[in-house]
């Protein structure tokens, strides 16, 4: 009888828990649709900057009961939510921008907290929120209204900068920018790698021919991240590519082995801008002594081939030297 008497009072609690779970599920199911709508409207995941009333977007929740209480941030957020004066505002961001929001050694994150006085939780280790894939992470803002407004404004600015940077990189990488579509996993990986390279060597160096849109271009940029590495570009006749490579790449491997210089024979990439179809670029990357040694080997190889009577370039006798030095140390040699 005592058990039976307690059942009616327990039912409302069970129903409330079920309702909470159902609400959480429905919110999670709406998350992807909300993100898609924001992308189609603005080209990024946050409302446009410059709204007359920034507080009109406050209080949005992408996940109820998440992160769970068995995680440290989940317990911290839950403790803050117990205060009636605390406002929670969720922001869904792309995973690849998390590093920019945190900054080197947490510098950007600390600056955001100091400027706004808001509790900011960048939930990266927790994985994507319910209903989202790995391309997304949740940022939770907890504080008084004024603090949340300030934190959101600062985050919106950072996200807008990230979006602008992404648009430029997409253009450089040859990825079609379509604000109505989410970036694919491969595109996210490519953009992240490109952003890292640009930050290390500068956009001009990173995007020089053949550019970050091709594998060889990214390899070249990665090598230039090493201190004191230089790049020297040679323009050679296309008919010389086979000579430089050798049978099965034997000559190419031999030159790299003897000089310790990284060599990129950019044949499939076509001629660099401003050059003719029968010309190709050979890029040498390494320390100055290594690059000079590799250049000497290639020059000797080409000169040796040109001395053979049966070999012709198929061009008028006025054709200049067999290769052109396009070293970035002397921009006067670059074609106009």
C-alpha positions in Angstrom: 0.0 0.0 0.0 2.8 2.3 0.9 4.4 1.7 -2.6 1.1 2.2 -4.3 0.6 5.4 -2.4 3.9 6.8 -3.6 3.3 6.0 -7.3 0.9 8.9 -8.1 3.4 11.4 -6.7 6.2 9.9 -8.7 4.4 10.0 -12.0 4.6 13.8 -12.6 8.4 13.6 -12.0 8.7 10.8 -14.5 6.6 12.7 -17.0 8.6 15.8 -16.5 11.9 13.9 -17.1 10.4 12.4 -20.2 9.3 15.8 -21.4 12.7 17.2 -20.8 14.3 14.4 -22.8 11.8 14.9 -25.6 12.5 18.7 -25.6 16.2 18.0 -25.7 15.8 15.6 -28.6 13.6 18.1 -30.5 16.1 20.9 -30.0 18.9 18.7 -31.2 17.0 17.7 -34.3 16.4 21.4 -35.1 20.1 22.3 -34.7 21.2 21.2 -38.2 18.3 23.0 -39.8 19.0 26.2 -37.9 22.6 26.1 -38.9 21.7 25.5 -42.5 19.2 28.4 -42.4 21.9 30.8 -41.0 24.4 29.6 -43.6 21.9 30.2 -46.5 21.0 33.7 -45.1 24.4 35.0 -44.1 27.1 32.7 -45.5 28.2 31.8 -42.0 26.7 30.4 -38.8 26.0 33.6 -36.9 23.5 36.4 -37.5 24.7 39.5 -39.4 26.7 42.0 -37.5 25.3 45.5 -36.9 21.9 44.5 -35.7 20.1 47.3 -34.0 19.2 45.1 -31.1 21.9 42.5 -30.4 19.9 41.1 -27.5 17.2 39.8 -29.8 19.2 36.7 -30.5 20.1 36.1 -26.8 19.1 33.0 -25.0 19.2 30.6 -28.0 19.8 27.0 -27.0 21.1 24.3 -29.3 21.2 21.5 -26.7 19.4 20.8 -23.5 21.3 18.9 -20.8 24.5 19.1 -22.8 27.3 18.8 -22.0 26.4 16.1 -19.5 27.1 16.4 -15.8 29.8 13.7 -16.0 32.0 16.2 -17.8 33.8 19.1 -16.0 32.3 21.8 -18.2 28.9 20.3 -17.9 29.0 20.6 -14.1 30.4 24.2 -14.3 27.6 25.2 -16.7 24.9 23.5 -14.6 26.2 25.3 -11.5 26.0 28.7 -13.2 22.5 27.9 -14.5 21.2 27.6 -11.0 21.5 31.3 -10.6 18.3 33.0 -11.9 20.3 36.1 -13.0 22.6 34.0 -15.3 21.7 33.9 -19.0 22.9 31.1 -21.2 23.4 31.7 -24.9 24.6 28.9 -27.3 26.6 29.6 -30.4 27.3 26.9 -33.0 30.6 27.3 -34.7 32.6 25.3 -37.3 35.2 23.1 -35.7 38.1 24.5 -37.8 37.7 28.0 -36.3 38.0 26.7 -32.7 41.7 27.3 -32.7 41.3 30.9 -33.8 38.8 31.5 -30.9 41.2 30.1 -28.4 44.4 31.7 -29.8 48.0 30.9 -29.2 48.3 29.7 -25.6 44.7 30.7 -25.0 45.5 34.4 -25.6 42.3 35.1 -27.7 40.1 33.3 -25.3 41.5 35.1 -22.3 41.1 38.4 -24.1 37.4 37.6 -24.8 36.8 36.8 -21.2 38.5 39.9 -19.9 36.7 42.2 -22.3 33.3 40.8 -21.6 33.4 39.5 -18.1 31.4 36.6 -19.4 31.9 32.9 -18.7 32.8 31.4 -22.1 32.9 27.6 -22.7 34.4 26.5 -26.0 33.3 22.9 -26.0 35.8 21.3 -28.3 36.9 18.2 -26.4 33.3 17.3 -25.8 32.8 16.8 -29.5 29.8 18.0 -31.6 26.5 18.7 -29.8 23.6 16.3 -30.2 22.3 16.4 -33.8 25.5 17.8 -35.3 28.4 16.2 -37.1 32.2 16.6 -36.4 32.3 19.8 -38.5 30.7 21.7 -35.6 31.3 22.6 -32.0 29.2 24.5 -29.4 30.3 27.7 -27.6 28.3 28.4 -24.5 28.1 31.9 -23.0 27.1 32.3 -19.4 26.7 35.6 -17.6 24.6 38.7 -17.0 22.8 40.1 -20.1 25.3 42.9 -20.7 28.2 40.4 -20.4 26.7 37.9 -22.8 25.9 40.7 -25.3 29.5 41.9 -25.2 30.9 38.4 -25.5 28.6 37.6 -28.4 29.6 40.9 -30.2 33.3 40.0 -29.9 32.8 36.4 -31.0 30.7 37.6 -34.0 33.6 39.8 -35.1 36.0 37.0 -34.9 33.7 34.6 -36.7 33.2 37.2 -39.5 37.0 37.6 -39.9 37.3 33.8 -40.1 34.5 33.7 -42.7 36.2 36.4 -44.8 39.5 34.6 -44.5 37.9 31.4 -45.6 36.3 33.0 -48.6 39.7 34.3 -49.8 41.3 30.9 -49.2 38.5 29.1 -51.1 39.1 31.4 -54.0 42.9 30.7 -53.9 42.3 26.9 -53.5 39.8 26.8 -56.3 36.9 25.7 -54.1 33.6 27.0 -55.2 32.1 29.2 -52.4 28.5 28.2 -52.0 27.0 29.7 -48.8 24.0 27.4 -49.1 26.2 24.3 -48.7 28.3 23.1 -45.7 32.0 22.5 -46.5 32.9 18.9 -47.0 35.2 17.1 -44.6 38.0 17.2 -47.3 37.4 20.9 -47.8 37.6 21.7 -44.1 40.9 19.7 -43.9 42.3 21.5 -46.9 41.2 25.0 -45.6 42.7 24.3 -42.2 46.0 23.3 -43.7 46.0 26.3 -46.0 45.3 28.7 -43.2 48.2 27.2 -41.2 50.6 27.6 -44.1 49.5 31.2 -44.8 50.0 32.1 -41.2 53.5 30.7 -41.2 55.0 31.9 -44.5 52.7 34.7 -45.6 50.0 34.7 -48.3 52.3 35.8 -51.1 54.8 33.0 -50.5 52.2 30.3 -49.7 50.2 31.0 -52.9 53.0 31.4 -55.4 52.8 29.0 -58.3 51.6 26.3 -58.4 49.5 27.5 -55.4 47.9 25.8 -52.4 45.2 24.3 -54.5 47.5 21.5 -55.6 49.5 19.0 -53.5 52.9 20.1 -54.8 52.1 23.7 -53.9 51.2 22.8 -50.3 54.4 20.7 -50.0 56.5 23.6 -51.2 54.8 26.0 -48.7 55.4 23.4 -45.9 59.1 23.2 -46.7 59.4 27.0 -46.7 58.2 27.0 -43.1 61.7 25.8 -42.1 63.9 28.6 -41.1 66.6 29.6 -43.7 65.0 27.5 -46.4 64.9 29.3 -49.7 63.1 28.7 -53.0 64.7 29.0 -56.4 62.6 28.5 -59.5 64.0 27.5 -62.9 62.1 27.7 -66.2 63.1 24.8 -68.5 61.9 23.6 -71.9 59.2 20.9 -71.5 61.3 18.5 -73.6 63.9 18.6 -70.8 61.5 17.3 -68.1 62.2 13.7 -69.1 66.0 14.3 -68.9 65.7 15.8 -65.4 63.5 13.0 -64.2 65.4 10.1 -65.8 64.2 6.6 -66.3 61.7 5.8 -63.5 62.7 9.0 -61.8 66.3 7.8 -61.4 68.1 11.0 -62.3 65.7 13.1 -60.2 66.3 10.9 -57.2 70.0 11.0 -57.7 70.2 14.8 -57.8 68.1 15.1 -54.6 70.2 12.5 -52.9 73.6 14.1 -53.8 72.5 17.7 -53.1 70.0 17.1 -50.2 67.8 19.6 -52.0 64.0 19.1 -52.5 63.2 19.4 -56.2 59.7 19.8 -57.7 59.4 19.2 -61.4 56.1 20.9 -62.1 55.1 19.3 -65.4 51.5 18.2 -64.8 50.8 21.7 -63.4 51.4 23.2 -66.8 53.4 26.4 -67.5 53.5 29.1 -64.8 51.6 32.3 -65.6 53.2 34.4 -68.3 55.1 31.5 -69.9 54.4 29.4 -73.0 52.9 25.9 -73.2 56.3 24.3 -74.0 57.9 25.6 -70.8 57.8 24.2 -67.3 58.9 25.2 -63.8 61.4 23.4 -61.6 61.4 24.5 -58.0 64.3 24.0 -55.7 63.8 24.2 -51.9 66.4 23.9 -49.3 69.3 25.7 -47.7 71.2 28.0 -50.0 74.2 25.6 -50.5 71.8 22.7 -51.3 69.8 24.8 -53.8 72.9 26.0 -55.5 74.3 22.5 -55.8 71.0 21.2 -57.3 70.9 24.2 -59.8 74.4 23.3 -60.9 73.4 19.7 -61.5 70.3 20.6 -63.5 72.2 23.2 -65.5 75.0 20.7 -66.3 72.4 18.1 -67.3 70.6 20.5 -69.7 73.8 21.8 -71.2 75.0 18.3 -71.8 71.7 17.4 -73.6 71.9 20.5 -75.8 75.4 19.6 -77.0 74.1 16.4 -78.6 73.7 16.9 -82.4 70.5 14.9 -82.5 68.8 17.1 -79.8 67.0 20.2 -80.8 64.6 22.4 -78.8 62.3 22.9 -81.8 62.6 26.7 -81.4 64.3 29.4 -83.3 68.0 29.9 -82.7 67.2 33.1 -80.9 65.8 31.0 -78.0 67.5 32.3 -74.9 69.4 30.3 -72.2 68.0 26.8 -71.6 66.6 27.8 -68.3 65.6 31.0 -66.6 66.4 31.7 -62.9 63.2 32.9 -61.2 64.7 33.1 -57.7 62.5 35.0 -55.3 65.7 36.8 -54.1 65.7 38.8 -57.4 62.2 39.8 -58.5 63.6 41.7 -61.5 64.0 38.4 -63.3 60.3 37.6 -63.0 58.2 38.0 -66.2 55.9 41.0 -66.4 
